[in-house]
Amino acid sequence: MTAQPAPVAETGYPWPIETARLDNGLRVVVSEDHTAPVVGVNLWYDVGSRHEPAGQTGFAHLFEHLMFEGSAHVAKTEHMRYVQGAGGNLNATTNPDRTNYFETLPAEHLELALWLEADRMGGLVPALTQETLDNQREVVKNERRQRYDNVPYGDAWLRLLPLLYPPGHPYHHATIGSMEDLNAASLETFQAFHAQYYAPNNAVLTVAGDVTAAEVFALAEKYFGAIEAVPVTAAPHGHLSGPATAPVQETVVGNVPAPRVYLSHRTHPFGTAGYDAMTVLATVLGSGRGSRLYQRLADGARIAQPDYIGSYGVDLAHAPAPLIVTATAKDGVDIGTLTAGVAEVLDSMATEPVTAAELDRAKALLTTSWWRQVSTVAGRADTLSRYATQFGDPGAAAYRLPQWLAVTADDIADAARTLNPESRVTLTYLPEGDDK
């Protein structure tokens, strides 16, 4: 195992970073902060829905659930009981690019957290039973009903992805996956998926907080060092070269309270200068009461509901990531008027230069958001895991905020000119009866 400090810029991430790699390939990142006796432990696996082949959609998300259902030396539900019993909290999330498992707990219980994470990395498959698999499949089905199918506009993301990315593209399907795929797969298929991706050489372990790097490296070696590396299949990348070449539209008529529109574009991968400009553009366009969308459609024309208006990027790193602009109509406003109004404000980003006040406000919001993210040991650990996994260098996190702050009004105008109607995805929702 070799350890070395990671480069850190003076702005964006002021805490120290040290890194090491175990002989089995596990990357270990440590960021010491002795201001409070707590630690954030974060394990990123380089597996998300973009890694799932045809017929295996939803696997990464299902494993987010299965990883809490027992491993070789930890009984079912005991993982949570151990962490919470030690005064900690824990969770996991899945997105198209990765799955992460994390806990925050008193520093004296760091060893407990690492033992638990190592046991489910190396010992989940022997403990995985048909009963557990079937149970968690039902949990995921219920989650889909509660979060997507039975919520007004809840399936928007599920619809936008296939409109933005063609069939066969790694981002074509959402992390919740296909219930048909989950039902059809055997226990052996799930075991093989875990063995392929949940391995030390496909993971980054980050610990931030009241620890020393030497302590973390020694414990990582103790608990993870004996887990064998596996041949990792090269992850699929999205071979798209930017915006689409033709507009796409879809209208959904359903049980929704008011018309809503989503305008979306493929832009640039997360981590690029182009996406940084889009991030600032989205903040100017749709973040808060001072944004253009709010000022012109909620306060001005009064055609959009003020609480349901905004724009944002989805931070996908391995293909042009989407920008999404959305608004919900006020009573009596039809979908054509709303869509035209949103499009007009979006197009104004290319024709009406961003003012100094707009730019300063957007950068202030992004600065606040960034420091809120890294102000906790949990947020820091997750951020460093991300940059180590996606860019090979946790220290690169230090440059995200400076890159946002370096974006100019001209950069935003250049970015906005790529958001033309010829490359736009338009998804609209109509209440039942409105289509008549």
N, C-alpha and C positions, 0 to 999 in steps of 0.2 A: 504494500500500500504506500502510495506517495501522497504527500500533502503539500499544498502551496497556497499562498494568498492569492485572491482574485483581485484584479484591478478595480478600483472604485473611483468614480468621478467625485468632484467636490460637491456637486449638487445632485439631488435626485435620490441618493442613498448614502447617508453619512455614517452608517455603521460598518464595522469591519466584516470582511467575508474571507473565509478560508475553505479550501476544497481538498478533497482526497478521492481516490478511486481504489476500491478493493480489487483484489486479484480476480474476483468473479465478475467485475465490470460495474458494480454498484457505485454510482457517483454520490458522494456525501458532501453536503454544503453546510457550513456552520457560520452563524452570525451572532457574535456575542453581544449581549446587552444586560448589564448587571443592575439596572435601575429597579427591577422588581423580581422577586423570586419565582418566576414562572417561565415556562418554555412552550414554544409552539413547535409541534412535530408535524411534518408534511411529507407525504410520499406521493410523488407523481409517477404514474405509469404511462408510458408512451403508447396508449391504446385508447381509442375513442370510436365513435361510430364510423369515422372514415376508414378504419382498418377492417371493417366487417365485410366479408365477401357476400355475394348474392346468396340468399338462403340463410344467412346468419345475422340479419339485422336485429338490433336490440341486445346483442350479447354483452357488450361492454357495460351498458346500463344495468342489465340483470346482475352482472357480477358486482356492481356497486352494492346491491342488496345481499348477494350471497356471501360477500366477504365479512358480513357481520353475523353469519349464521353458524359459526363454529369452525375450528381448524384442528390440527392434530392434537394439540394440548390444551385447547380452549373450548369448552362446551358451548352449545348453542345459547345465544344471548349473553354469554359471559363476558365477551369483549366490552360491551357497553357497561356492564355492571362493574368490571374492574376499573375502568377509566372514571366513571362517575363516582364510584366509591372512593377514589383517590382525590376527589374534588375537581375533576376535570370535565371537559365537554368534548364532543367529537362529532364528526359527520363525514360525508363523502359527496362528491359531485362528479357528473360525467358530462362531457361535451363532445363535439365531433373530433377534437384533437387529442383528448387525454381523459384519464380518470385520476382523481386525487382523493386520498384518504388523509384525515388530519385530526389532531387533538391538541388541546391546550390544557396544561395541567401544572401543578406545583413542580418546581424544578427537581425536588428530591424524588419525584416519580418518573423521571426521564427513562430510567432503565425498564420500568414496567411498560411504557409505551413502545419502546424499541423491541422488546420481547414479543409483545402482541403483534406488532406489524410484521416482524420476521416470521412468526408462526403462521400467519395467514398467507404470507408470500410463499413459503416453502411447504406448508402443511395443509392447504385448503383441499386439494384434490382427494387425499385419503379420507377426509371427513365429509366430503360431499355425497349426499345420499339422494336417491330418487324422491323421497318424501320432502326433503328440504327444497330440491329443485322445483317440484310441483307446487309447493306452498308459495315460493317466491314468484313463480310465474303468475299465480293468481294475484299476488300483491301488485305486480307490475300492471296487470290488466286493470285492476281497480284504480291505480294511479293514472293510467291513461284516461279512464272514464272521468275521474275527478278533475284532472288538470287540462285535458284537451277536448274530449268528446262532449261533455255535459256542461261546458262553460261557454258563455257567449264569446265569440271570436277566438276561442281557445285553440283552435286548430290552425291559426294563421301561420305559425312557423312551419307546421307540417306541410302546408300548402305552398309557402313561399320557396322552400328549399328546392323542390322539383321544378318550380318555375324558373329559378335562378340557375340551377345546375342540371345539365342534361343527364339522361339515364346512363348509368355506368360510372358517373363521376362520384368520387368519394364523399362529396357533400350533398349528394342527391337526396339522401334520406335522413330523417331526424334520429336522435339518440334513443327515443322511446321505442323505435323499431316497429317491426311487423309482428302482430300477435300470431299470425299464421306461422312465421318463422320460429318464434319462441315455442309454440306448441309442437311443431314438427320435430324439433331437434332432440336427439337422445342425450342421456346422461353422459355417454362417452364423448359426444361432440362437444359438450360444454367443458368436460375435463381437458380435452385437447386444446380448446381455446385458451383456457387458463394456463396450461403448460407452455403455450407458445408465447404469451405476452406478459404474464405476471412473474417475471424473472428479474434477478438483480441487474443484469446487463441491459434491461429495458426500463430502468427506474432511476429516479433521483430522490434521495432522502435528504431533507433539509431540516435543520434544527436551529431555531432562533430563540435567544433569551439568555437566561442566567445559567450559562454553561461555559465550559472551555472547549476549544476545538479538540484538544488532546483527549478529553473525556469522551466526547461524542465519537471520535474516530475509533477509540478503543472499544466502546460499546457496540458500534456498528460492526466491527470485526468480530466481536464475541458472538453476536446474535445473527448476523447476516452472512458472515464469512464462509460458513459451511454450505450455504445454498448454492447449488451449481448453476452456472450460466447455461443458456440454451441458444441454439441458432435462432436469431431473430430475423423474421421475414422483413424485407425492405417494405416500408410503409408506402401505400399508394399516394401519389401526389396528383393534384388536379391540374391537368395540362390545358389550362385556359389562358388566353393572352389578354385579359382585361374585359372591357365591356362587351355585352352581347351585341349582335348585329341586327336584331329585329325586335320590335316591342312584343310583349306577351301580356295577355289580359285574362283574368278569370273572375267570374262573379259567383258569389255564394248566396243563396237565399235560405234563411234559416231563422231559428229562434234567437234573434238578437234585438236589443231595444231600440237601436237607431242605425242609420247607415254609417258605415266606416270605410275608409280607404287606406290602403298601404301602397306607397310607391317605393320601389326598391331598385338598386343598381348593384352589379358587381363592380368592385373598385380595385383595390390593391391588397396584397397580403398584409396581415398584421406584422408590425415591426419594420415596415418600409417607410421611406420618406413620403411616398404618395398616400399611404394610409394615415400617417400623422397629420397631413393636411386635411384629409377627409374627417378625421376626428375633431379637429378644430372647426371645420365647416359645419359638421353636425351640431356642435355646441352652439355656434352662432345661430344656426337655423332653428333649432328646436328645444333648447334646454332652458326651461323656466319662463317666467313672466316677461323677461326682457328679450326673449328670442324673437326672430322675425315671424315665425309661424304664429306665436301667441299674439304679438302686437298687431298683426295684420288680419288674422282670421278669427281670433277670440275677442280682442278689444276693438279692432277696427271694423271689419265687415260683419262680425258677429254671426258667422256661419258655422263655427266649430265650438264644441264644448271645451271650456278652458282646462278641465282636468284630464282630457283625453286627446292630447296633442303633443307631438314631439318628433325627434329624429335621433338616431343613434346608429353606431356601427356595431357589427358583431365581430369580435376579435378572432377571426380564423387565420391561421398562420401559413397554410399550405396551398392556398389558391386565392384568387381575388376575393376578398371578403365583402360582404354585403353592407350597404348603407340602406337603412329603412326609415321612411318618413311616413307618419301616420296622423290621422285626425278623425274625429267622430262628429257627425253632424248635429247641430242644434235642432230642436223641434221645428218642423216645417221646412227644413232645408233638404233638397233632394240630392242624390248621390252625384249627379252631373255637376251641380253647382259646387259641391264640396271638392270633388276631384279636380275641377278646373282651378279652384282657389288654391289648393295645395300645390298643384303643378306650377301655378304662376309664382308662388313664393319660392319654390325650389329653383325654378329657372332664373329668378332674380339674383341668385348667388353668382351667376355668370355675367349678368348685365349691369348690376348695381354694385359697385365696389364695397367691400366690407369697410365700415368706418373704424376709426381708431378706437372709439368707445366700444363698438361691438367686439373688436378683437381683444381689447383689454379685459372686457367682461368674460369672454370665453376662456381666456387663459387663466383668469382668476378662478373660475369654476373648475377647470382641469387641475389646477394646482391644489385646490382644496380636496378634490377627489383623490388625487395621488397621495397626498399626505395622510388622508383618512385611511387609505388602503394600507400604507406601511407604518401607521402609528402603533399597531399592535404586533405582538410577536407572531400571531397567527397569520396576519396579513403579510408580514415580511417573509415568513417561511414559504407561503404560497407563491409570492412574487418571485423569489429566488428560484424555487423549483421550476417555475414557468420558464424563466430565461435560461436556466441550465438545460432544460429539456428541449426547448424549441430553437435555441440559438447557440447552445453549447457553452454558454458563459453566464453564470449568475450575475457577475459584475456588470453585464450589459443593462441590467435594470436601472443602473444609475443614470443612463442616458435617455430614458423615455421622457421624463419631464422636461429636460433641456431641449429635446427635439420638438416637443409640442410648443415650447416657448419661443423657438426659433422660427416657427411658421409665420409667414408674412401674408398681408392682404393679397399680394400678387400670387402667392402659392395657392391660396384659397380660390381665387378666380380661375387659375389654371385647372385646378381640380374640378371646379364646378362646370367648366366647359365640356368635361367628359360625361356629364350627367344629362345627356340629351334624350329627348323622347324616343329616339330610334333604338336606344338600349334599355328602355325602362320596362320593369315588371309592374303591372297594376293589378292589385287584388282588392276587390270590393265586396262588402257584405251588405245585404239588404234584408230588412225585416220581412217576414212572410206577408205577402199581399202587396208589398211595394213594387214588386216586379210587374205587377199588372198595370 
